[in-house]
Amino acid sequence: MSPTKSPARAIVWMLAAVAFFSLMDAGMKMLSASYPTLQVTMLRGAASLPFVLVWVLATAGPRSIIPVRWGLHLLRGVLGMVMIGCFVYALRTLPLSTAYTIYFVAPLLVAALSVPLLGEHVGPRRWVAIGIGLIGVLVVLRPGVDGIISFPGLMVLLAATAYAIAAVTVSLLTRTDTPQSMVVWFLLIMAIGAGVLAWPEWQPLQWRHAALIAGMGLAGALGQIALTRAFQLGQASMIAPLEYTGLVWVIGWDLLLWDKLPDRWTWAGAAIIVASGLYLLHRERVQQARRPDQVDHP
């Protein structure tokens, strides 16, 4: 049976999910200074997998992870590898807050990709919001002193694009597969794929990083569990905007761990992207309210 909806509890779970994921990303940034990008990507998936399996076995049972649509699971795992790999590469040089700001364009990209991939309708107002959000990304990716756009910033944009495509596959997978199977196979495929690709440049794991790797895995698993619970208890249109609270967390991690704060261009770009995303969610809520009565309006 589906759990009873509880907006207040959904908000708490979503805020917790965002906090855990920000902590996981801080861990990946710290590990990226000592290990190759693909190795950190492998560690991200492998370290979370045991914790997630415990959660699955304790709640839904082993049958819940049996996949139905293998092809989509494989595609989502590959996209996850691209997403985490590009993000980790960017974290080598970018502050967490800057990377998060660019990554916040992902919901806008999901809306844009839903048209060709899912056949959904996006009205002119939402297209304008998407365009304005992309302008916000350009503000953050401003040409540097040499007139060259930041390559790490472009890698974050690529990561956001991979995330957006993966999010569309989730919309398809939810019709046939369980949330447990999606989480487990996403982590497993990402860990195996990144591990194989990382092997030629593999660096021996250092014991001093054991607690950091385990903590990253636990934070990722707790974030996934909290996110799943949030969407079970509340409506997506209500809790999705809370993802932007991640910027508060990563600004704190940047200041605490690396003594850095966003520059004025990152603040400006973040304001534009967040405003566009919130407007897009508002328009989606309006469209959902009107949908039952609409018969002749595009």
N, C-alpha and C positions, 0 to 999 in steps of 0.2 A: 504494500500500500504506500501511496505517496504521502510524505509528511505534511501535516497541516501548515499552511502558509503562515509565516510570522515575520512581518517586515522588520521589526526591531531586531530580532535574532539574526535575520539575514544580513542586516547592516553590520552587526558585530562580527559575523563570520567573514564578510567581505573585507572589512578593515583589517582583520587578523590575517587574511590571505595576502593582502597587499604588503603588510609588514613582513611576513615570512618570506615572500618572494624578493623583497628589497634586500633582506639579509642574505638570501641565497646569492643574489647578484653581487653583493659586496664580497662574498666569499670567492666567487668566480674571478672577480677583478684581482683579488689578492693572489690567487693561484696562477693567474695569467702571467705574473711576473717571474714565475719559476718553471712553468711547463708550456709546451707548444699548445697552440689554440685547439687543435683537434683532440689532444690528450685531455685538456680541461673539459671539452665537450663530452668526451667519453665518461669522465669522472662525474660530471653533472648527472648523466643518466644512471650510471651504475651505482652511485652513492645513494640515490633516492629510491632505487628499485626495492631493496630489502624492506625499507619502512613501508612503502606502498603495498607490498605483498602482505605484510602483517595486517595492515588495515583491511585489505580485500578479504583475506581469510577470516578475519574476525567479524566482518559485517555481512558480506554478500556470498562468500563461499567460493571455492575454486572454479565451479562451473560458470561463474559470472565473467571470467576472463577468456572464455572460448570465443575466438573471433568469427565473424560471419563474412565480412567483406574484406578479405585479405589484401586485395589490391589497394584499397583506400588506406588501410593501416600502414602498408609499406610506404605509400606516397607520403602520408603524414609523418612517418618516422624520418624519411629523407628530408622533408621540409624542416622538421625539427632540428636535424643535424645542421642544415644550412643556417637556420635561424640562430641557434645557440653559437655555432662556430663564428658567424659574422659578428655577433654581439660581443663574444669574448675577445675577438681580434680588436674590435674598436675599444674595448675597455682597457686595453694595454696602454692607451694614450689619452683617452677621453675621460673626463670626470663622469661619475655615475649620473649626476644631474643632467649633463648635456646629452648623454646617451638616452636617458629616459625621455627627455623632451622630444628628441627626434622620433623615438619609438612610439610615442603617443599618437603618431599619425596612423598607426595600424587600424584603429576602428574606422577611420575615414576610408582607408583602402579596402576594408572588408565591405563597406557599403558600396563602393565603386565596383568591386569584383562580383558582388552578388547579382549584378545585372547580366553580364555575359555567362557566368557560371551557374547561377541558380534561376535565372529568368525573372528575377524580382524587378519591380518598378521603383526607380528613384526619381522623384520629381525635381523640377528646376531649382527649388530652394535648397534642397539637399545637395545638388550638384554644386551650387554656389558655395555652400558650407565646406564641401570637400576641397574646392579650389582655394578657398581662403586658408584652410588648414595647410595645404601644400605650400602656400606662400609663407606661412609661419615656419615651415621646415627650411625654406630658402633663407629666412632671416637667420636661423641658427647655423645653416651651412654657408654663411657668407664667405666670399672670397677672402683668403688670408692675405698676409702682407705681400706674398708673391703673386697674388691674383689667382691662386689655385684653390678650388674648393677642397675642404678636408676629406681625404680618402677614408679615414675612420668613420667620419660622419656618413659618408655614402654607404659604408658597410652596415651601419645601423639601419639606414633606409632599406637596404636589401634584406636585412633581418626582419624588419617590419613587414615587408612585402611577403616574405616566406610565411610569417605568422598569419597574415591576412588570408593567404591561399589555404593554409592549414585550417584556419577557422571555418572556411567554407566546407572543407572536407568533414569537419565535425558536424556541420548541419546535415550532411548526407549520412554520416555514420550513426547519428542518434536515431535514425529511422529503423535500424536493424541491430545495432550493437549496444552493449551496456557501457556506462561511464567507466566502470572498472576495467573493462577490456581495452578501452581507448587509452587510459592512463598507462596501464602496464605495457602494452605493446608499443606505445609511443616511446617510453623510456628504454625498453629493451632493444628496439630497432635502432634507436639513436645511439645507444651505448655500443652495440656491436658494430654498427657501420663506422662510427667515429673511431672506435678502437682499432679496427682493421686499417683505416686510413692513417691513423696516428703511429702505427707500429714502426715505420722506417725512421722516425725521429723521436721515438719513445725515450723519455727521461726517467731514470729510476725514481720511484716515489720516496720521499724523505719522511722519516718518522716524525719530524717536527711538524709536518703538515697533516698528520693523521686526524687530529681533532678538528682541524679546519675542514678537511674533506668530509668527515662524518657530520659535522655541523651543517655544511652546505647541503648534504643529502637530506638530513632531517628537516631543515628549513624548507627545502623544495617539496618534500613529501607532505609536511604539515600545511604548506601553502596550497597544494593541490587538494587535500582533504577539505580544508576550509572553504576553498573556492567552490568545490562540488556541493558542499552543504549550503553555502550562500544561495546558489542557484536553485537548490531544492526548496528553500524556505521563502524566497522572494522573487519578484519579477525582474527579468533582466534589465528592463528599461529603468528600474529604480536603483539597482545596485551597481550597474555598469559604471556610472559616473564616479563612484568611489575609487575606481582604479587610479584616478588622478591624484589621490592622496599619497601615492607612491613617491611623488616628487618631493613631498615633505620629508619622507624617510631618507631618500637618497641624498638630499641636501645635508641632512644630519650626518649620514655616514661619510660624505665627502669632507665635511668639516672636522668630524671626530677622528677619522682614520688617515686622511690625506691633507688636512688643513687647506681645503679649497672651497671656494664658493662660486656659483655661476656668475658669468659676466653679464652685462646689461643686455647684450644681444640674445643670450639664452633666456633671460627673463622675458624679454619681449616676444621671442618666438614661442615660448611656453604659453604665454597668455593668449596668443592668437590660436595656437593648436587646441588648447583646452577649451576655449570659447567655441571654436568650430565644432569640436566633438560634442560638447554639451548641447549646442543647438541642433546637431544632427540627431541626438537622442530625443530631444524635445519634439522634433518633427516626426520621428518614428512613433512616439507616443500619440501624437495627434492623428497620424495615419491609422494607427490601430483603433483609435476611438471612432474614426469615421468609417472604417472599412465595411462594417455590416450594412451601412446605409448607402454606400457609393455604388451606383450602377452606371453612371454616364460620365463621371469625372476621371480623367487620366491619373 
